[in-house]
Amino acid sequence: MPTIQPGSFLTLHYRLAGPGGDIINTFSDKPATLSLGTGELSPAMEQRLLGLEEGTRTTFELPPGEAFGDRNPEMQQWVARALLNQLGDPLEQYHVGDVVQFPTPDGMGSYAGAVQQVGNADSPDAVLFDFNHPLAGQPVTFEVHVIGVL
């Protein structure tokens, strides 16, 4: 049986869950394909996969902060409405809990921020975003079913 090595190309089902439930779950849909070492999974999760054989189904419990680091208060930032209008739809209404995609500075990718607060005393139309991963600083359950290893 093939086993997962650094750089392996994988087909797998996986589920990531925190204390509040699933964040990602491919078990009810088509499996994911990815290459180990390209940053598609966190290094801590990739380490758990190394050495697993094709066909393995297992679950790992990662302690708080290991999968996606600790929560960083500096990753919470106010964004002016003028910038939001420039990056997206000027008519967009933001609500606490919304997840908004922002383009990377090079325009080649994106990153997400979750709305924490809309408006404050200094700027009633600014929006406070949390750019931490939703599972940062939390324990994570990582369930995996390795379908194929190349």
C-alpha positions in Angstrom: 0.0 0.0 0.0 1.3 3.5 -0.8 2.0 5.7 2.2 1.9 9.4 2.5 5.3 11.1 2.2 6.4 14.7 2.0 5.3 16.0 -1.4 2.7 13.3 -1.9 -0.4 14.1 -4.0 -3.5 13.0 -2.1 -7.1 12.3 -2.7 -9.0 12.3 0.6 -12.1 13.2 2.5 -11.5 15.3 5.6 -13.3 17.2 8.3 -12.1 20.0 10.4 -14.1 20.9 13.5 -13.7 23.1 16.5 -15.8 23.4 19.7 -18.6 25.0 17.7 -18.8 22.2 15.1 -17.6 21.6 11.5 -15.7 24.2 9.6 -14.9 22.0 6.6 -16.4 18.6 5.8 -15.9 16.9 2.4 -17.4 13.5 3.5 -20.8 14.3 2.1 -19.4 15.7 -1.2 -16.6 14.9 -3.6 -13.2 14.2 -2.0 -10.4 16.9 -1.9 -7.2 16.6 -3.9 -4.0 18.3 -2.6 -0.3 18.1 -2.6 1.4 17.8 0.8 3.8 20.8 1.5 2.0 23.4 -0.6 0.2 25.0 2.3 -3.3 23.7 1.6 -3.3 22.2 5.1 -1.6 23.6 8.2 1.8 22.1 8.9 0.5 20.4 12.1 -2.2 18.6 10.1 0.3 17.6 7.4 2.5 16.1 10.0 -0.4 13.9 11.2 -0.8 12.6 7.7 2.8 11.5 7.1 3.1 7.7 7.1 -0.6 7.0 6.8 -1.4 4.2 4.2 -3.9 4.6 1.4 -7.3 3.5 2.7 -6.7 4.7 6.3 -9.5 6.4 8.1 -8.6 8.1 11.4 -9.3 11.1 13.6 -6.7 13.3 15.3 -7.4 15.7 18.2 -5.1 18.7 18.0 -4.7 20.9 21.2 -5.6 24.6 21.2 -3.4 26.7 18.9 -1.6 23.8 17.3 -3.6 23.6 14.0 -3.9 27.3 13.3 -1.8 29.1 15.9 -3.0 31.2 18.8 -5.4 34.0 18.3 -3.6 37.3 17.5 -5.3 40.4 18.7 -3.4 42.4 16.0 -5.4 40.4 13.4 -8.5 42.4 14.4 -8.6 45.6 12.4 -10.9 48.4 11.6 -11.5 48.9 7.9 -12.8 52.2 6.6 -16.0 52.2 4.6 -14.2 54.1 1.8 -11.7 51.2 1.4 -14.6 48.6 1.5 -16.4 50.5 -1.2 -13.2 50.6 -3.3 -12.7 46.8 -2.9 -16.2 45.7 -3.4 -19.9 46.7 -3.7 -20.5 50.2 -2.3 -24.1 49.2 -1.4 -22.9 46.1 0.6 -24.4 45.9 4.1 -22.1 44.3 6.7 -23.4 42.3 9.6 -21.7 40.7 12.6 -20.7 37.1 11.6 -20.4 37.8 7.9 -17.2 36.5 6.3 -15.8 38.8 3.6 -13.1 38.0 1.0 -10.4 40.5 0.4 -7.9 40.4 -2.4 -4.2 40.0 -1.6 -2.0 43.0 -2.4 -0.7 41.2 -5.5 -4.3 40.5 -6.7 -3.4 36.8 -7.2 -5.3 35.4 -4.2 -7.7 36.3 -1.4 -8.0 36.1 2.4 -11.1 36.3 4.6 -12.1 38.4 7.5 -15.1 37.9 9.8 -17.2 41.0 10.8 -17.0 41.5 14.5 -18.6 45.0 14.8 -20.1 47.6 12.5 -19.3 51.2 13.5 -17.8 52.8 16.5 -17.8 56.3 18.2 -15.0 57.5 16.0 -16.2 56.1 12.7 -19.9 55.0 12.5 -19.4 53.4 9.1 -16.1 51.5 9.7 -16.2 47.7 10.1 -14.1 45.7 12.6 -12.8 42.5 11.0 -11.1 39.5 12.6 -8.6 38.1 10.1 -7.6 35.2 12.4 -8.4 31.7 11.2 -11.8 30.7 12.7 -10.1 27.9 14.6 -7.1 29.8 15.8 -6.5 29.2 19.5 -9.0 26.4 19.6 -8.8 22.6 19.8 -9.4 21.0 16.4 -10.7 17.6 15.4 -9.1 16.5 12.1 -10.8 13.5 10.6 -9.4 12.0 7.5 -10.0 9.1 5.0 -7.1 8.7 2.6 -8.5 7.5 -0.7 -5.4 7.7 -2.9 -1.7 8.5 -2.6 0.6 9.3 -5.5 
